[in-house]
Amino acid sequence: MSKQIRQDDEPRGLRRRDVLKGLAGAGALGATSLPAIAAVPSDASTTWNQQADVVIVGSGIAATSAAIAATQRGATVIMIEKMPFKGGTTAKSAGVFWIPNNPLLRAAGVVDDRLDALRYMVRLAYPDSFLPNHPTLGAPAAAFTLLETFVDNASPVLEKLMADTGLRIIPWQFAPDAIWPDYYGHIPENKVSKGRSLVTDVRPYPERHFWAGGGGSGESLLWMLQQGFDKRPIQMLLEHQVLAVTQNAAGQVTGVVADGGETQPIRVRANKAVMFATGGFTHNVPMADGFLRGKIWGGCAAPGSTGDFVGIATGLGATLGNMNNAWWAQVPVEVAVKTRSVPSNVWSCPGDSMLEVNRYGVRFGNEKVAYNERAQLHFTWDPVKLEYPNQLGFMIWDSRTSKAYAGYDPIPLPTAKPAHIIEAATLPELRKAIEARLLAIAPQTGGITLAKDFDANLQKAIQRFNGFAKSGKDADFQRGGTPNENAWQYAVVKPAANPYANKTMHPIASTGPFYAVILGAGTLDTKGGPIVNASGQVLHASGQPIPGLYGAGNCVASPAHQAYWGGGGTIGPAMTFGYLAGTAAAAEAIRPA
Ligand SMILES: Cc1cc2nc3c(=O)[nH]c(=O)nc-3n(C[C@H](O)[C@H](O)[C@H](O)COP(=O)(O)OP(=O)(O)OC[C@H]3O[C@@H](n4cnc5c(N)ncnc54)[C@H](O)[C@@H]3O)c2cc1C
């Protein structure tokens, strides 16, 4: 039996109250919130409460994939999760994973060429430096190595997971037998426009059906992967927040210190390595405000995404990367200002007789374009007016869309009356109702109001939009011009009959009722953190790995940079790099404490 750590054994800074004080202080100063201490020393006399070969922090997809890989190679594993429930954002997710050259594509005879896949990925990840014939395609060399690692390993890892567990896959479908395209399947660099996005095959389990054709959610993905966990040497420790790592005299990471509400934080020994898979920092307000390249109001990431690894890794000398990017999506602002971890994001603005305008009543973008790009419209800076004119967007729809797309978030079911949906009989009354809502959230928005000419501009915007709907061509923002936009339009049980050529647009009625929701930028989660190599080893500023320290998933710098290649663009890489990190961690030699 392991001994309990006594209060007076604890170095100053590690005591529970000191750590909490440190966190509170950083937040109050508006600085990025970092723990009071990143590492504590260990040696042969250290008392450990628990031990395993590999300690994995987190319990989402990167952690789960790593745990399977490590135990496949004979290692024992302790997974430590700070929440009372396992799964993190992964368990909340829709469970799609993006895997180039996957077994289903190959079985269908589709050639997903390595270089073509890389060109598509770099074109979107590094649009400002993309060079199609350059050795790294214009990406930074280290990031390109990671992208190559992903392309080369994504399918082999998936196939190993399928062999190691009961995981089965089917294509991600928006309607029965209709495979979802990549989000940018239409650009010339995309040579395989659909079929890279996969979901868990839960056809035998009707209660788990989440997608058309019997595909499962993120919870089902984890359920299937974790089914054999009781037969593997994996122990799950819930409700323990890892606060710091332990380091021996040689600077090697030897374990972690975790707080589970005991009188003192516990120490967990990692004979070989510690791997962090702790998600992003969406819910750490100082970090999100300090690092991201635009204001976010929140996001659907699980509440545990508070960037804990950023402070720990930088305390050990790691270099951070990609801290300004996130997996972006719009959120309902009135929900987010109350609960930063919103239930879900606005994936597509649903409906056809619907548009979105800014505080001037002016349409500012394509309401159907992929969520990662649409959310970034909120960051536009007006250098003359010295403001972010689109910081808040107002999605407005009529009775037709309200009825035909009911239940397709954020449009509520007729029986539901969510407080953040605004309803009025006429457009001027809708404007007044929006103004009242803006007043109520003024303390959080800095007092954003509607402009004086909102009514007149909105009338003009609707008139122009209605013309586009009738002609089928959106001359301003090309709404409905890509397969992905149309797929989202049909991802409802019964898309409304629409007599016009472009099914994403229908004229907005001249009479009420009208509806609105206030939208702003948010995330699925962030994707910046310490820089890692292809094995998931966290790199010191010197460029050398920090011995015994690994990371994968949203807690480390993503080589996707600003890209979101297609449905599953976050889980696919997290699954792949988690597995590679778990494999490498299990292969490490045992380190002295
Ligand atoms: C509604 C929704 C739908 C989505 N759909 C998709 C989709 O279909 N496809 C896709 O690719 N992506 C999707 N995403 C995004 C995706 O879920 C995440 O990007 C991905 O699952 C992150 O995996 P991860 O392993 O990096 O982290 P997570 O799954 O977030 O796991 C991190 C875990 O670490 C724990 N943790 C954090 N700090 C500590 C600490 N100090 N000590 C102990 N534990 C800690 C957290 O509590 C959490 O449980 C969706 C997200 C949401 C919310």
The ligand as an SDF file (V2000), in Angstrom:
LIG
                    3D

 53 58  0  0  0  0  0  0  0  0999 V2000
  -20.6860   19.3920  -29.5950 C   0  0  0  0  0  0  0  0  0  0  0  0
  -19.3250   19.0760  -30.1700 C   0  0  0  0  0  0  0  0  0  0  0  0
  -19.2330   18.3740  -31.3590 C   0  0  0  0  0  0  0  0  0  0  0  0
  -17.9790   18.0750  -31.8890 C   0  0  0  0  0  0  0  0  0  0  0  0
  -17.9110   17.2560  -32.9740 N   0  0  0  0  0  0  0  0  0  0  0  0
  -16.7090   16.9040  -33.4710 C   0  0  0  0  0  0  0  0  0  0  0  0
  -16.6210   15.9580  -34.5220 C   0  0  0  0  0  0  0  0  0  0  0  0
  -17.6120   15.3580  -34.9400 O   0  0  0  0  0  0  0  0  0  0  0  0
  -15.3850   15.6860  -35.0230 N   0  0  0  0  0  0  0  0  0  0  0  0
  -14.2560   16.2870  -34.5390 C   0  0  0  0  0  0  0  0  0  0  0  0
  -13.1640   16.0330  -35.0650 O   0  0  0  0  0  0  0  0  0  0  0  0
  -14.3140   17.1340  -33.4980 N   0  0  0  0  0  0  0  0  0  0  0  0
  -15.5080   17.4270  -32.9300 C   0  0  0  0  0  0  0  0  0  0  0  0
  -15.5640   18.2360  -31.8320 N   0  0  0  0  0  0  0  0  0  0  0  0
  -14.2950   18.6710  -31.2170 C   0  0  0  0  0  0  0  0  0  0  0  0
  -13.6500   17.4660  -30.5080 C   0  0  0  0  0  0  0  0  0  0  0  0
  -14.5960   16.8880  -29.6310 O   0  0  0  0  0  0  0  0  0  0  0  0
  -12.3920   17.8350  -29.7220 C   0  0  0  0  0  0  0  0  0  0  0  0
  -11.5560   18.6550  -30.5040 O   0  0  0  0  0  0  0  0  0  0  0  0
  -11.6120   16.5650  -29.3430 C   0  0  0  0  0  0  0  0  0  0  0  0
  -12.4970   15.5700  -28.8960 O   0  0  0  0  0  0  0  0  0  0  0  0
  -10.5740   16.8590  -28.2770 C   0  0  0  0  0  0  0  0  0  0  0  0
   -9.9820   15.6640  -27.8350 O   0  0  0  0  0  0  0  0  0  0  0  0
   -8.7840   15.6920  -26.7660 P   0  0  0  0  0  0  0  0  0  0  0  0
   -8.4590   14.2740  -26.4890 O   0  0  0  0  0  0  0  0  0  0  0  0
   -7.7030   16.5860  -27.2320 O   0  0  0  0  0  0  0  0  0  0  0  0
   -9.3860   16.4100  -25.4700 O   0  0  0  0  0  0  0  0  0  0  0  0
  -10.7170   16.2190  -24.6200 P   0  0  0  0  0  0  0  0  0  0  0  0
  -11.6460   15.2500  -25.2200 O   0  0  0  0  0  0  0  0  0  0  0  0
  -11.2340   17.5800  -24.3650 O   0  0  0  0  0  0  0  0  0  0  0  0
  -10.1970   15.5870  -23.2630 O   0  0  0  0  0  0  0  0  0  0  0  0
   -9.3980   16.3270  -22.3750 C   0  0  0  0  0  0  0  0  0  0  0  0
   -9.6730   15.8410  -20.9660 C   0  0  0  0  0  0  0  0  0  0  0  0
   -8.6300   16.2590  -20.0940 O   0  0  0  0  0  0  0  0  0  0  0  0
   -9.2040   16.6130  -18.8470 C   0  0  0  0  0  0  0  0  0  0  0  0
   -8.2680   17.4950  -18.1300 N   0  0  0  0  0  0  0  0  0  0  0  0
   -7.9410   18.7750  -18.4360 C   0  0  0  0  0  0  0  0  0  0  0  0
   -7.0200   19.2340  -17.5730 N   0  0  0  0  0  0  0  0  0  0  0  0
   -6.7670   18.2350  -16.6990 C   0  0  0  0  0  0  0  0  0  0  0  0
   -5.9150   18.1170  -15.5700 C   0  0  0  0  0  0  0  0  0  0  0  0
   -5.1170   19.1140  -15.1730 N   0  0  0  0  0  0  0  0  0  0  0  0
   -5.9210   16.9600  -14.8650 N   0  0  0  0  0  0  0  0  0  0  0  0
   -6.7190   15.9270  -15.2480 C   0  0  0  0  0  0  0  0  0  0  0  0
   -7.5500   15.9860  -16.3180 N   0  0  0  0  0  0  0  0  0  0  0  0
   -7.5630   17.1230  -17.0420 C   0  0  0  0  0  0  0  0  0  0  0  0
  -10.4940   17.2920  -19.2380 C   0  0  0  0  0  0  0  0  0  0  0  0
  -11.3930   17.3530  -18.1570 O   0  0  0  0  0  0  0  0  0  0  0  0
  -10.9640   16.4030  -20.3800 C   0  0  0  0  0  0  0  0  0  0  0  0
  -11.7650   15.3440  -19.9130 O   0  0  0  0  0  0  0  0  0  0  0  0
  -16.7980   18.5330  -31.2550 C   0  0  0  0  0  0  0  0  0  0  0  0
  -16.8960   19.2360  -30.0590 C   0  0  0  0  0  0  0  0  0  0  0  0
  -18.1500   19.4710  -29.5010 C   0  0  0  0  0  0  0  0  0  0  0  0
  -18.2290   20.1310  -28.1690 C   0  0  0  0  0  0  0  0  0  0  0  0
  1  2  1  0
  2  3  1  0
  2 52  2  0
  3  4  2  0
  4  5  1  0
  4 50  1  0
  5  6  2  0
  6  7  1  0
  6 13  1  0
  7  8  2  0
  7  9  1  0
  9 10  1  0
 10 11  2  0
 10 12  1  0
 12 13  2  0
 13 14  1  0
 14 15  1  0
 14 50  1  0
 15 16  1  0
 16 17  1  0
 16 18  1  0
 18 19  1  0
 18 20  1  0
 20 21  1  0
 20 22  1  0
 22 23  1  0
 23 24  1  0
 24 25  2  0
 24 26  1  0
 24 27  1  0
 27 28  1  0
 28 29  2  0
 28 30  1  0
 28 31  1  0
 31 32  1  0
 32 33  1  0
 33 34  1  0
 33 48  1  0
 34 35  1  0
 35 36  1  0
 35 46  1  0
 36 37  1  0
 36 45  1  0
 37 38  2  0
 38 39  1  0
 39 40  1  0
 39 45  2  0
 40 41  1  0
 40 42  2  0
 42 43  1  0
 43 44  2  0
 44 45  1  0
 46 47  1  0
 46 48  1  0
 48 49  1  0
 50 51  2  0
 51 52  1  0
 52 53  1  0
M  END
$$$$
